[in-house]
């Protein structure tokens, strides 16, 4: 049973759309119309008021007044968002919450209660509730919360759709996941897709951790050599004599310990693809020997004075440094460079792919949750504050660093609980140095004091944004992190016309 309402009505059903406010997360109308919301409350005025506000906003809304009716509905239909009163008869809101998540793990459940005690709220959150809504609440409060939940639904759908699309494109290979919508990344993927069916040599460049080997796998699995082996070799991981032996093979007695003939990786990759990682770490003598294989396919093992094999291999190479600079510095042979770089592909660093961070983070969270947890454990969810915090990171280790951070989160997170920014390891000493504010050329045309004031203003606005994300929108925590009092923080916000609700609207 819901708690007695205060004199002010919890939902102003007569309020026009201009009064109830705009959707703060700008969910497209088509997406709203496809989001199914269930409202469960035994107070007729409240449930019909909620339904009216949400229907005016364009959502697909169903409402019921009894717990047993709600239980039957969630078992028959899938809802994206469920708003349920915690105290219902004859079946409690907690039972409905558990049933909704049992039927569909991705359902977002918000509990409503007129008696928001700490114990009941914690119990609901532990059972998998996404958030709770204390009664009485305004239409604006309802819209903001549902807007946030709808945004989470939209991101989850986009991630799932993109993952399914890529799975189909990758021939249902679970080894390749190329998640990303950033233009520079999609350009690299499209180039890889076009060159994959050919036998052209590909050179992939990009910082460590950007996914060069994943692109190499993608190219191989889309090639006509997909039924044969993809053989990787890290040129930086082996000393020169061992690298030569591994790549070309050796004859019995060629060196101490060579007690038998051994074919090399070039022969192993015959008919398939050889992936040369960290190409610029290869010595000049090995480069010269590899060039012979590229020219005529002839392999001569270490210690052999004759041709040992003829191979048909497709070459994909990768390096985290500029290969042209390596050529200019005499590190990489120019003739080998042009042989291997028939088609160059450059992968952007993660700091230039901010729009991809939610997709990647949700993918890694689902993957590592399934890997480390029981299948019955409800998947936790990254909050909007957490996503904003992830976007502000420098990610010097790129996608690999994000993957490791999210695995850390998945290992320590509680089932069904929201993941807040403070739950994410920062590693600030190693890779989260603040980005330097650079002066634009236009500033040099301004007087000194005007340019200085503008640079300081840009710094303060950027600092407020990053501080808010790091503090999860909590004003008290933000002031402590900045080592300033709250009055100073409010003064800075007022100076830059930053409203408190813009700091992600999180309760203190």
C-alpha angles and dihedrals in degrees: 000000000000121000119257111279122243116243092263108078112248092223125031099213092177094056114115120234092261090059098045089053137233125293103269093208096048096229108191114252092239091054092048092052089056095048110098115211127187119200116197120185135131091220105091095200092052098045094045090045091052091047092050094051093047094045089051086054089055103256126141101245134188122180135191134176106212133063095228091051090050092050091053092047096051090049092053101040138033116238125192094205129022122193107193134174110237095220110056137145138263090358120031126235089244090061091049090049092053093045093050092051092044091056096042119012093198095059113118110223122195117188120214120204139169089203104051099183119173093241096050092046092050091047091052093047091048090051089057106272112157094212141330131241117210116215134270098042134166127243089249092054090050092048093049093050094045089045090056091046091048090052089054089049090050093050091048091051093048091049093049093045093048091047091051091047092051092046090056092046091048094054093254091298112161090197095072127062115166101179115174144103099191108125095233092050094046089049089056091047093049091050090050090050092052096048096041098084091053130073093235117136113250128205115199119198130185143112120294112282097024093114106261093151091049089055089049089053090048091053092048095047090051094047130092086249092064093112090059130065130292103210117194125198126182108217092195096053098064133057115244100262093047093045091053091049093047094048102040102022125227143249123243109274094017089127140349109301095021094123095157143020112275128189116224132231091267089064091043089054093050108139091011139064132292114207112204107197119195091011095179090065091068115108122243096249091054090045090055092049092048091051089061090056090050092051102047108358093244117147122197115188123223109276094018125121095194142054108280103182145353114223138192106211134162112219125218115174134184139193136174093215132068104275092203090057089048089055092048090049092051093245096114123041111245094221091051090046093057092044093053099037100062088130117020120203121190121199117208120230118253092250086068092050102061092146089060096055096085091049093049095041093051091045093051092044092054092044097050094039089058091044098049104029142060113269090239093060112105114242113249119227133227110236123226088253090056092049090051090050090052090050092055094055121104095225097202087172090051121203092347091058092048089049092053093046093051091047088055089051093047092052094053103032122107117239113269094359125132112252111229128198091257089060091061117086111241105196087193096168093059110036116354102080109152115261113255116246108237127208116240120226089246090065090064089064091056128083114268097253094045092050091046093050092049093049091050091048091052090049093050093049092048091046092052091051094050092042091053092051092047093048093046091239092298108140096203093050091045091055091049093049091049091045091231132114120259092249090061091047092051090048091054091049091050091047092056095037092245111156120215092239088058089066087079095277096257117163117242 
